[in-house]
Amino acid sequence: MASARLRTLDGADVEVPDADIEVFAGRLRGSLVRPADPDYDDARAVWNGLIDRRPGLIARCAGTADVMAAVNFARDNCVLVAVRGGGHNVSGAATCHGGLVIELSGMRDVHVNSAAGTVRAQGGVQSGTSTTSRRRLVSRCRWGW
């Protein structure tokens, strides 16, 4: 049976059967990018071009259920995880070598509750994105990098 070699939390490698990866991919509304996929190099690139890591898998999450499926897959297989939001990360913490990148950039919903004075933003929201809700978000939140 074919398998994928993924990096674990302690830096070792684990063989995860392709069947398990297919089950994981089937649970995602977003896509699962693998090293053999044509869009892999674009998917693994981060803002800081000096960072050149090769994740074993990249889960491009479309919603909260995808994030939960990715976390469960990583936990069940003891796989190293990096989470990439919507912005840039100079240090390279938004990617990893051999592990699973949980990509949130497609999750850009913003919910503003003016009456309660609260804002809920998904992990892929960027401060410069312009929609009415996002402009209200920026006006209510302090951003710092």
C-alpha positions in Angstrom: 0.0 0.0 0.0 1.3 3.5 -0.9 1.9 6.0 1.8 3.2 9.5 2.5 6.1 10.3 4.8 5.2 13.2 7.1 7.1 14.8 9.9 6.0 14.3 13.5 6.0 16.7 16.4 9.3 15.2 17.7 11.0 15.6 14.3 10.8 11.9 13.3 9.0 10.7 10.2 5.8 8.7 10.0 4.3 6.8 7.1 0.6 7.7 6.7 -1.3 5.4 4.3 -2.6 7.1 1.2 -6.1 5.7 2.1 -6.0 7.8 5.3 -5.0 10.8 3.4 -7.8 10.3 0.9 -10.3 10.0 3.7 -8.9 13.3 5.1 -9.1 15.0 1.7 -12.7 13.8 1.4 -13.6 15.6 4.6 -12.5 19.0 3.3 -14.6 21.5 1.4 -11.4 23.2 0.5 -8.5 21.3 -1.2 -5.6 19.2 0.0 -2.4 20.0 -1.9 0.4 17.3 -2.1 4.0 17.6 -3.2 3.2 16.0 -6.6 0.4 18.4 -7.4 1.1 21.1 -10.1 0.1 23.9 -7.7 2.3 22.7 -4.8 5.1 25.2 -5.3 2.6 28.1 -5.4 0.7 26.8 -2.4 3.8 26.3 -0.2 5.3 29.8 -1.0 5.2 32.3 1.8 5.6 36.1 1.8 9.2 35.9 2.9 11.0 34.5 -0.1 14.0 33.5 2.2 11.8 30.8 3.8 11.8 27.7 1.6 10.1 24.8 3.4 8.4 21.8 1.9 5.3 20.8 3.8 4.1 17.2 3.4 0.5 18.4 2.9 -1.3 21.7 2.7 -4.9 21.9 3.7 -6.6 24.9 2.1 -9.4 25.3 4.4 -12.8 26.7 3.3 -14.4 26.9 6.8 -14.2 25.9 10.4 -15.1 22.2 9.7 -12.0 22.0 7.4 -9.8 23.4 10.2 -11.3 20.8 12.6 -10.7 18.0 10.1 -7.1 19.1 9.6 -6.4 19.4 13.4 -7.9 15.9 13.9 -5.9 14.4 11.1 -2.7 15.9 12.5 -3.5 14.8 16.1 -4.4 11.3 15.0 -1.2 10.9 13.1 1.1 13.0 15.4 1.9 15.2 12.5 3.7 18.6 12.8 1.4 21.5 12.1 1.9 25.1 10.9 -1.0 27.5 10.6 -1.0 30.1 7.8 -3.4 33.0 8.1 -4.1 35.7 5.6 -1.0 37.9 6.1 2.7 37.4 6.1 5.0 35.9 8.6 8.5 37.1 8.4 9.9 34.3 10.7 8.5 31.4 8.6 6.3 30.0 11.4 3.4 29.8 9.0 5.0 26.8 7.2 6.9 23.7 8.1 9.1 21.0 6.6 7.4 17.7 6.1 4.3 18.4 8.2 0.8 19.8 7.6 0.2 23.4 6.8 -3.4 24.5 7.7 -4.0 27.3 5.2 -6.6 29.9 6.3 -6.3 32.5 3.6 -9.6 31.5 2.0 -11.4 32.1 5.2 -12.1 35.8 5.1 -15.6 36.3 6.5 -16.1 39.1 9.0 -19.1 39.4 11.2 -19.7 42.8 12.8 -22.2 43.1 15.7 -22.6 46.9 16.0 -25.1 46.6 18.9 -22.7 44.5 21.0 -19.6 46.3 19.8 -18.0 43.0 18.7 -16.3 41.8 15.6 -15.6 38.1 14.6 -13.0 37.6 11.9 -11.9 34.4 10.3 -8.2 33.6 10.2 -7.6 34.6 6.6 -8.7 38.2 7.0 -6.2 40.9 6.1 -6.4 44.5 7.4 -6.2 46.0 3.9 -9.0 44.0 2.4 -11.8 46.3 1.4 -15.5 45.5 1.9 -17.9 47.3 4.1 -17.7 44.8 7.0 -13.9 44.7 6.8 -13.7 48.5 6.8 -15.8 48.4 10.0 -13.4 45.8 11.4 -10.4 47.9 10.7 -12.0 50.9 12.3 -12.8 48.9 15.5 -9.6 46.9 15.9 -6.0 47.7 16.6 -3.6 45.9 14.2 -0.1 45.1 15.1 2.5 42.9 13.6 
